[in-house]
Amino acid sequence: MSFALTESARAWAVRIRDFVDRDLIPWEVEAEMNEGKIPPDIARQHEEKAIGLGLSRMDVPKHQGGLASPILDQVAAVEQIGRVTNALGWCYGEGQQWMYEACNAEQVERYINPIWRGERHAAYAITEEGAGSNVDDIEATAKRSGNGYVLNGEKWHVTSGNKADFFIFQGKVVGGENDGGHALFFVEADLPGIELVRTPLYTHTYDHHHPIYRFEDVVVPADNLIGEEGDGMAFTHGWFRRERLMIAARCCGAAARLLEETTAFAQSRIIGGQPIAEFQLIQAMLADCLMELHAARLITYEAAEAHDRGEDVKSLHARCSLAKLYASEMAWKVADRAVQIFGGRGYMRENVAERFLRELRVDRIWEGTSEIQRLIIARSLLKRGVAGTIGG
């Protein structure tokens, strides 16, 4: 089995790296020093260029105007987005394959296609104070009433909620034959009953906030139900698989950027008449970073190829967990070593290592903690064996 990137994937990587290095990275420090904000006209330019490059429609079916790109191509592109700090890479929304499988034609035209065209912006309202990685613990409810549903619940960590004009809300059905089943809904952000509780401050400096919202007797039409009652968890699992794989890709990009910056610094920093790159303990840290990055890339690329080969979905679920687990833990270790090599400079917010050390920590938490990923991997191993989990 070959792990080499295809010609198409390499071309995507080159194009997106150029965009990241030329357009996004130069704004990192300004964003860091201004609560994540950059000038609005620059932000618009970034979104327009990302959409023009095709980033927002890589996973969109061709009959909907998308590219239907292989997952390996998508991973190669998103890996380059991971090179930039301060969420500047979050400059575009994207249509995802699971959305087209879940939504009807009217919903696609009203909500999904406008996302990747930059006309609408969405936020996921799933997590709750007492329900994180185990989504089944949510207490939010959706009760049928006349020609619609009444939604209630408090949602935490609603990423990009401050930029969204609609939410994808997950609740448990109350009553009827699907009582207790999960359901997803499109919810316009300006509906009565939606209250911004507060916007907590987080470790990273992003202009994309993670507010807490309260949904109190929010009425949505039945047409806003995504799929059928009880389908919610299946769609969430589809979203999780993609997000976990793309987190792994971004982590690889971040680690590569860190290794490049740290290596250059080690070669130029002179102590006692010689570059610190000649010190064996520095070399050992750089070697560990390179080895772990290479391993993470191979795991991530292979998981992407498994999607393109059409492997069993349960195997894909485990592979995505493997990629997210290894890559997220790898990237944070690389950032920690980078700070150590930069020394005092590495503790300055203007330094890329300091920013990544803060930003990468959450990748071991969101979309399923490292502990949850280990459980998924172990359970797959016990049920399907080595070959059924990672091939053989």
ZICOR-V465060 format. One record per backbone hydrogen bond with DSSP energy under -0.5 kcal/mol. CO is the residue of the C=O (numbers start at 0). NH is the residue of the N-H. Records with the same first field share a line. If there is no record, write none. Layout:
# ZICOR-V465060
CO->NH ; NH
This chain:
# ZICOR-V465060
5->9
6->10
7->11
8->12
9->13
10->14
11->15
12->16
13->17
14->18
15->19
16->20
17->21
18->22 ; 23
19->23 ; 24
23->26
24->27
26->30
27->31
28->32
29->33
30->33 ; 35
31->34
33->36
35->206
38->41 ; 42
39->43
40->44
41->45
42->46
43->47
44->48
45->49
46->50
47->51
48->52
49->53 ; 54
50->53
53->56
54->57
55->94
56->59 ; 66 ; 67
57->68
59->67
60->63 ; 65
61->64
69->73
70->74
71->75
72->76
73->77
74->78
75->79
76->79 ; 80
77->81
79->82
80->83
84->87
86->89
95->98 ; 99
96->99 ; 100
97->101
98->102
101->226
103->107
104->108
105->109
106->110 ; 111
107->112
110->114
111->114 ; 115
112->116
113->118 ; 119
114->117
120->164 ; 165
122->124 ; 167
123->125
124->169
126->155
127->130
130->127
132->134
133->136
134->137
139->171
140->151
141->173
142->149
144->147
146->221
147->144
148->150 ; 219
149->142
150->217
151->140
152->214
154->212
156->158
157->160 ; 210
159->162 ; 163
160->163
164->188
165->122
166->168 ; 186
167->124
168->184
170->182
171->141
172->174 ; 179
173->143
175->178
177->180
180->172
181->229 ; 231
182->170
183->225
184->168
186->166
187->190
190->193
192->194 ; 215
194->196 ; 213
197->199 ; 211
203->205
206->208
208->159 ; 160
209->156
210->157
211->196 ; 197
212->154
213->194 ; 215
214->152 ; 216
216->218
217->150 ; 219
219->148
220->223
221->224
223->185
224->226
225->183
227->230
230->234
231->235
232->236
233->237
234->238
235->239
236->240
237->241
238->242
239->243
240->244
241->245
242->246
243->247
244->248
245->249
246->250
247->251
248->252
249->253
250->254
251->255
252->256
253->257
254->258
255->259
256->260
257->261
258->262
259->263
260->264
261->265
262->266
263->267
264->267 ; 268
265->276
267->269
268->270 ; 275
270->273
273->270
274->277
275->278
278->282
279->283
280->284
281->285
282->286
283->287
284->288
285->289
286->290
287->291
288->292
289->293
290->294
291->295
292->296
293->297
294->298
295->299
296->300
297->301
298->302
299->303
300->304
301->305
302->306
303->307
304->308
305->309 ; 310
306->309
311->315
312->316
313->317
314->318
315->319
316->320
317->321
318->322
319->323
320->324
321->325
322->326
323->327
324->328
325->329
326->330
327->331
328->332
329->333
330->334
331->335
332->336
333->337
334->338
335->339
336->340
337->341
338->342
341->344
342->345
343->346
344->347
347->350
350->354
351->355
352->356
353->357
354->358
355->359
358->361
359->362
360->363
361->364 ; 365
363->369
364->367
368->372
369->373
370->374
371->375
372->376
373->377
374->378
375->379
376->380
377->381
378->382
379->383 ; 384
380->384
383->387
384->388
385->388 ; 389 ; 390
386->390
